[in-house]
Amino acid sequence: MELYRFLQQQGFGGRKACRELVDYGLVELDGVPASDWRMAVEPAAIRTLRVDGESWPVLALPCYLMLHKPAGYETSHQPQHHLSVYRLLPWQFANLGISAVGRLDVDTTGLLLFSTDGQFVHSLSSPRKVIPKCYQVTTRHAVTPQLLQQLRDGVLLHDETAPLAATLVEQLDEHRFNMSITQGKYHQVKRMVAAAGNRVEQLHRIAMGELPLGELAEGQWRLLTAAELALLGYPAPG
């Protein structure tokens, strides 16, 4: 593969822009400045890539990543009232057509997945894909055994024809508990807690399926491993 095509594949722009990056001496491969955009490269053999002084992980496409979403960001390419969550990702991803797997409300924090693989995004976003989503819930009023039991048994929400039940409810302290759901209804956790007689003050997604958010810092992202894709029941490409 020619170098400029590799740079295109990594999201650095169109053909002309990528050729100019090399012509201007802004590309380093394994610490060595590249001077010819026609040079042949083997992407799998490149250990380090720097473009315009910034390090960039060599992406094997399609790519899959997780983000620790902060509050105050809309999960949308065209946000209405707040910044787009895509602003938290490097600009190169916009050229690769990356999309979020589902959404988190603007004030909800925690694990959010993204991919350039449309099938992956569709599969995990589909209502037919039963994948538990676990949230840490902080409530306005004290958590009671009755509240937790109602969530386990199921509560009927407005515009729903059948009760919705949590698959796991585990109290943490007086105002916090973990709760897992398999559906993806609009504001579901908040509405379920309200229907059970309390109010959500903070909502934080800590896991999807067997994949935990872990120690990833707020506002940071990282690529998923093949083993982590397997935890989501999705085979790694290739």
Secondary structure, DSSP 8 states (H G I E B T S, - for coil): -BHHHHHHHTTS-SHHHHHHHHHTT-EEETTEE---TT-B--GGG---EEETTEEE----SS-EEEEEE-TTEESSSS-SSSEEGGGGS-GGGGGGT-EESS---TT-EEEEEEES-HHHHHHHHSTTS---EEEEEEESS---HHHHHHHHH-B--TT-SS-B--SEEEEEETTEEEEEES---TTHHHHHHHHTT--EEEEEEEEETTEE-TT--TT-EEE--HHHHHHTT-----
